[in-house]
Amino acid sequence: MFNGILLEATAEASGLAGFLGKYGMIIMIIGLFVLMYFFMIRPSNKEKQRQSAMMNSMEVGDTVLTSSGFYGVVIDIGEEVVIVEFGSNKNCRIPMQKSAITSVEKPEDAEANAKAAEERRKEKEAKEEAKRKKKEEREARKGIK
């Protein structure tokens, strides 16, 4: 009699547990693949899309950064090869694969970045000047007291 009651209670409580017991491993494997997609595959695909969009928008005259760390200016663009001029020497033109280019900067973006850098430099100098004046005022007050 007592065993019958325990068996009925166990059967009722194991409804969800029985379902998870049968299909729990499959659910966990599917969850693992979903996590792997969102943490590994999706970011990789986004990076490939960003890289291909950058290569498609590249034009003659753009400043590029190569994977080896050199900055240059695009002189000619082919199907898979780009000719890049390095430095101010007009004879230093090197053909390289498009995949070796890590970033592209448009000339107008370069001008905007230079202006922004100049503004940041001026703001920094103004802050340093204000700090110097405050320090001089404190020293002058100490001398008066």
VOZA-241715 format. One line per field, with one value per residue (C-alpha): residue number from 1; chain; residue in one letter; x, y, z. Coordinates in Angstrom, 2 decimals, always signed. Example, Ala and Ser with C-alpha at 12.3 -4.5 7.8 and 13.67 -1.06 7.14 Angstrom:
% VOZA-241715
seq = 1 / 2
mol = A / A
type = a / s
c1 = +12.30 / +13.67
c2 = -4.50 / -1.06
c3 = +7.80 / +7.14
% end
This chain:
% VOZA-241715
seq = 1 / 2 / 3 / 4 / 5 / 6 / 7 / 8 / 9 / 10 / 11 / 12 / 13 / 14 / 15 / 16 / 17 / 18 / 19 / 20 / 21 / 22 / 23 / 24 / 25 / 26 / 27 / 28 / 29 / 30 / 31 / 32 / 33 / 34 / 35 / 36 / 37 / 38 / 39 / 40 / 41 / 42 / 43 / 44 / 45 / 46 / 47 / 48 / 49 / 50 / 51 / 52 / 53 / 54 / 55 / 56 / 57 / 58 / 59 / 60 / 61 / 62 / 63 / 64 / 65 / 66 / 67 / 68 / 69 / 70 / 71 / 72 / 73 / 74 / 75 / 76 / 77 / 78 / 79 / 80 / 81 / 82 / 83 / 84 / 85 / 86 / 87 / 88 / 89 / 90 / 91 / 92 / 93 / 94 / 95 / 96 / 97 / 98 / 99 / 100 / 101 / 102 / 103 / 104 / 105 / 106 / 107 / 108 / 109 / 110 / 111 / 112 / 113 / 114 / 115 / 116 / 117 / 118 / 119 / 120 / 121 / 122 / 123 / 124 / 125 / 126 / 127 / 128 / 129 / 130 / 131 / 132 / 133 / 134 / 135 / 136 / 137 / 138 / 139 / 140 / 141 / 142 / 143 / 144 / 145
mol = A / A / A / A / A / A / A / A / A / A / A / A / A / A / A / A / A / A / A / A / A / A / A / A / A / A / A / A / A / A / A / A / A / A / A / A / A / A / A / A / A / A / A / A / A / A / A / A / A / A / A / A / A / A / A / A / A / A / A / A / A / A / A / A / A / A / A / A / A / A / A / A / A / A / A / A / A / A / A / A / A / A / A / A / A / A / A / A / A / A / A / A / A / A / A / A / A / A / A / A / A / A / A / A / A / A / A / A / A / A / A / A / A / A / A / A / A / A / A / A / A / A / A / A / A / A / A / A / A / A / A / A / A / A / A / A / A / A / A / A / A / A / A / A / A
type = m / f / n / g / i / l / l / e / a / t / a / e / a / s / g / l / a / g / f / l / g / k / y / g / m / i / i / m / i / i / g / l / f / v / l / m / y / f / f / m / i / r / p / s / n / k / e / k / q / r / q / s / a / m / m / n / s / m / e / v / g / d / t / v / l / t / s / s / g / f / y / g / v / v / i / d / i / g / e / e / v / v / i / v / e / f / g / s / n / k / n / c / r / i / p / m / q / k / s / a / i / t / s / v / e / k / p / e / d / a / e / a / n / a / k / a / a / e / e / r / r / k / e / k / e / a / k / e / e / a / k / r / k / k / k / e / e / r / e / a / r / k / g / i / k
c1 = +0.00 / +2.75 / +4.80 / +1.85 / +1.58 / +5.30 / +5.19 / +2.27 / +4.05 / +7.26 / +5.43 / +3.74 / +6.97 / +8.96 / +6.78 / +9.18 / +12.19 / +11.22 / +10.92 / +14.30 / +15.79 / +14.73 / +15.39 / +17.69 / +20.90 / +19.46 / +18.33 / +21.78 / +23.53 / +21.21 / +21.83 / +25.58 / +25.36 / +23.25 / +25.83 / +28.67 / +26.91 / +26.42 / +29.93 / +32.05 / +30.40 / +28.28 / +31.12 / +33.36 / +30.72 / +30.22 / +33.97 / +34.09 / +31.21 / +32.95 / +36.21 / +34.53 / +32.61 / +35.88 / +37.57 / +34.65 / +34.71 / +38.47 / +39.44 / +42.61 / +44.09 / +42.91 / +45.37 / +45.67 / +47.26 / +48.76 / +48.88 / +52.62 / +52.00 / +52.94 / +50.87 / +50.58 / +48.45 / +46.55 / +47.81 / +45.97 / +43.33 / +43.05 / +40.89 / +42.99 / +46.07 / +46.45 / +49.47 / +50.39 / +52.89 / +54.81 / +56.43 / +57.22 / +59.45 / +57.47 / +59.60 / +58.44 / +55.32 / +54.57 / +51.86 / +50.11 / +47.06 / +43.84 / +43.69 / +46.89 / +45.08 / +43.63 / +42.10 / +41.24 / +41.04 / +39.51 / +41.37 / +38.44 / +38.35 / +42.07 / +41.53 / +38.67 / +40.79 / +43.68 / +41.37 / +39.90 / +43.40 / +44.40 / +41.30 / +42.07 / +45.65 / +44.43 / +41.94 / +44.69 / +46.97 / +44.16 / +43.55 / +47.26 / +47.39 / +44.39 / +46.07 / +49.29 / +47.41 / +45.57 / +48.86 / +50.43 / +47.40 / +47.69 / +51.39 / +50.70 / +48.07 / +50.48 / +53.06 / +50.55 / +49.48
c2 = +0.00 / +2.45 / +1.46 / +2.21 / +5.79 / +6.38 / +5.04 / +7.36 / +10.42 / +9.54 / +9.14 / +12.55 / +14.32 / +12.69 / +14.06 / +16.93 / +14.99 / +12.09 / +14.42 / +16.01 / +12.59 / +11.40 / +14.59 / +16.53 / +15.53 / +16.51 / +19.89 / +20.52 / +19.66 / +21.98 / +24.72 / +24.20 / +24.63 / +27.79 / +29.27 / +28.27 / +30.02 / +33.27 / +33.35 / +31.99 / +31.76 / +34.94 / +37.35 / +35.73 / +36.22 / +39.86 / +40.47 / +38.93 / +41.18 / +44.27 / +43.33 / +42.76 / +46.05 / +47.83 / +46.26 / +47.18 / +50.81 / +51.17 / +53.71 / +55.14 / +57.74 / +56.11 / +55.62 / +51.97 / +50.09 / +46.75 / +43.66 / +44.23 / +47.69 / +49.90 / +52.91 / +53.62 / +55.21 / +53.14 / +53.81 / +51.11 / +48.49 / +45.15 / +42.08 / +40.58 / +42.84 / +46.43 / +48.62 / +50.68 / +53.54 / +53.77 / +56.93 / +60.03 / +58.12 / +57.75 / +54.73 / +52.64 / +51.06 / +47.53 / +45.22 / +43.37 / +41.20 / +42.87 / +40.49 / +42.06 / +45.38 / +45.68 / +49.17 / +51.87 / +55.58 / +58.00 / +61.32 / +63.36 / +61.11 / +61.69 / +65.46 / +65.19 / +62.96 / +65.43 / +68.31 / +66.31 / +65.45 / +69.11 / +70.08 / +67.42 / +68.70 / +72.29 / +71.18 / +69.27 / +72.32 / +74.52 / +72.08 / +71.96 / +75.78 / +75.95 / +73.45 / +75.47 / +78.69 / +77.01 / +75.70 / +79.17 / +80.67 / +78.08 / +78.79 / +82.53 / +82.04 / +79.95 / +82.71 / +85.32 / +83.29
c3 = +0.00 / +1.00 / -2.05 / -4.35 / -3.05 / -3.52 / -7.05 / -7.96 / -6.45 / -8.25 / -11.57 / -11.22 / -10.22 / -12.99 / -15.82 / -16.63 / -15.43 / -17.67 / -20.65 / -19.90 / -19.31 / -22.74 / -24.71 / -22.41 / -24.18 / -27.57 / -26.19 / -24.70 / -28.00 / -29.95 / -27.36 / -27.73 / -31.51 / -31.10 / -28.70 / -31.02 / -33.92 / -31.99 / -30.50 / -33.36 / -36.75 / -36.80 / -35.84 / -38.44 / -41.14 / -40.10 / -40.31 / -43.81 / -44.90 / -43.46 / -45.20 / -48.58 / -48.28 / -47.51 / -50.56 / -52.82 / -51.65 / -52.16 / -54.81 / -56.31 / -53.96 / -50.73 / -47.92 / -46.85 / -43.98 / -44.90 / -42.71 / -42.29 / -40.81 / -43.76 / -44.81 / -48.51 / -51.20 / -53.77 / -57.31 / -59.29 / -58.50 / -60.28 / -59.73 / -56.92 / -56.95 / -55.78 / -56.53 / -53.49 / -53.34 / -50.07 / -48.73 / -50.76 / -53.16 / -56.40 / -57.37 / -54.41 / -55.88 / -54.79 / -56.11 / -53.31 / -52.80 / -51.70 / -48.74 / -47.36 / -46.80 / -43.32 / -43.41 / -45.93 / -45.19 / -47.65 / -48.23 / -46.87 / -43.78 / -43.31 / -43.37 / -40.86 / -38.61 / -38.78 / -37.83 / -34.94 / -33.72 / -33.87 / -31.86 / -29.24 / -29.01 / -28.49 / -25.82 / -24.03 / -24.11 / -22.74 / -19.87 / -19.07 / -19.10 / -16.73 / -14.37 / -14.45 / -13.60 / -10.70 / -9.37 / -9.57 / -7.75 / -4.95 / -4.59 / -4.51 / -1.75 / +0.27 / -0.03 / +1.21 / +4.25
% end
